Amino acid sequence: MKDVEFHPLARAEYFDALQYYDDRSHFAADSLRDLVEENLNLIGQFPEGLPVIDTRHQIRKCVILGFPYSVLYCTDDNHLYILAVMHNSREPEYWKDRIKDIPF
């Protein structure tokens, strides 16, 4: 399993999404958390299994089915770096300035 690291803004996005759903339904927040965790585990096992959305930096996108969110990430041999937990109907490229923060 790869070490998972969130960009600080991606972690904030994730917690904001969880809070949004928790304010409406604890069940929905738990479902989102479970789906993100399941997807992170799958990404860790099969990091190249999802589509590349930025070929220069090998940024990939994992859509969280059932919620309007995607996880944007990149990997090296030992790390899974989460660049964004992106709402799918908002500005699609806002996360690109985070590429400079990739630690590998």
C-alpha positions as semicolon CSV with decimal commas, in nm:
position;residue;x (nm);y (nm);z (nm)
1;M;0,000;0,000;0,000
2;K;0,126;0,345;-0,087
3;D;0,155;0,626;0,166
4;V;-0,137;0,865;0,111
5;E;-0,074;1,238;0,140
6;F;-0,327;1,513;0,080
7;H;-0,240;1,857;-0,046
8;P;-0,356;2,080;0,243
9;L;-0,626;2,240;0,027
10;A;-0,745;1,897;-0,090
11;R;-0,778;1,785;0,272
12;A;-0,980;2,100;0,346
13;E;-1,203;2,032;0,043
14;Y;-1,262;1,679;0,162
15;F;-1,350;1,788;0,517
16;D;-1,575;2,065;0,381
17;A;-1,763;1,811;0,167
18;L;-1,802;1,578;0,465
19;Q;-1,929;1,866;0,679
20;Y;-2,173;1,974;0,409
21;Y;-2,326;1,626;0,396
22;D;-2,309;1,576;0,772
23;D;-2,515;1,893;0,822
24;R;-2,785;1,731;0,610
25;S;-2,751;1,362;0,692
26;H;-2,502;1,165;0,899
27;F;-2,572;0,869;0,672
28;A;-2,475;1,069;0,361
29;A;-2,153;1,192;0,522
30;D;-2,063;0,838;0,629
31;S;-2,138;0,713;0,278
32;L;-1,914;0,975;0,121
33;R;-1,633;0,899;0,367
34;D;-1,663;0,525;0,303
35;L;-1,662;0,570;-0,076
36;V;-1,359;0,799;-0,071
37;E;-1,171;0,556;0,154
38;E;-1,264;0,259;-0,066
39;N;-1,150;0,446;-0,375
40;L;-0,823;0,551;-0,212
41;N;-0,757;0,186;-0,128
42;L;-0,828;0,083;-0,488
43;I;-0,610;0,363;-0,623
44;G;-0,331;0,246;-0,395
45;Q;-0,358;-0,104;-0,538
46;F;-0,411;-0,002;-0,902
47;P;-0,273;0,353;-0,934
48;E;-0,259;0,350;-1,313
49;G;-0,611;0,214;-1,353
50;L;-0,790;0,546;-1,395
51;P;-0,780;0,803;-1,675
52;V;-0,505;1,061;-1,700
53;I;-0,638;1,417;-1,716
54;D;-0,298;1,592;-1,727
55;T;-0,041;1,397;-1,927
56;R;0,256;1,617;-1,842
57;H;0,224;1,544;-1,468
58;Q;0,031;1,215;-1,490
59;I;-0,261;1,350;-1,287
60;R;-0,548;1,102;-1,276
61;K;-0,915;1,137;-1,189
62;C;-1,129;0,907;-0,976
63;V;-1,502;0,986;-0,986
64;I;-1,681;0,914;-0,658
65;L;-1,995;0,739;-0,779
66;G;-2,309;0,854;-0,606
67;F;-2,165;1,196;-0,516
68;P;-2,070;1,494;-0,732
69;Y;-1,700;1,467;-0,641
70;S;-1,379;1,339;-0,793
71;V;-1,039;1,274;-0,641
72;L;-0,747;1,405;-0,847
73;Y;-0,416;1,237;-0,773
74;C;-0,071;1,140;-0,887
75;T;0,165;0,866;-0,771
76;D;0,522;0,755;-0,761
77;D;0,656;0,418;-0,642
78;N;0,574;0,483;-0,276
79;H;0,328;0,771;-0,257
80;L;-0,026;0,857;-0,349
81;Y;-0,063;1,235;-0,353
82;I;-0,415;1,381;-0,353
83;L;-0,424;1,716;-0,533
84;A;-0,796;1,784;-0,504
85;V;-1,128;1,652;-0,384
86;M;-1,313;1,839;-0,653
87;H;-1,682;1,913;-0,687
88;N;-1,762;1,803;-1,042
89;S;-1,979;2,101;-1,137
90;R;-1,740;2,374;-1,028
91;E;-1,438;2,529;-1,200
92;P;-1,264;2,223;-1,353
93;E;-0,901;2,343;-1,354
94;Y;-0,874;2,541;-1,030
95;W;-0,640;2,278;-0,884
96;K;-0,363;2,319;-1,144
97;D;-0,165;2,567;-0,936
98;R;-0,118;2,286;-0,681
99;I;0,100;2,086;-0,921
100;K;0,405;2,282;-0,804
101;D;0,348;2,136;-0,454
102;I;0,376;1,770;-0,557
103;P;0,652;1,637;-0,326
104;F;0,813;1,394;-0,573
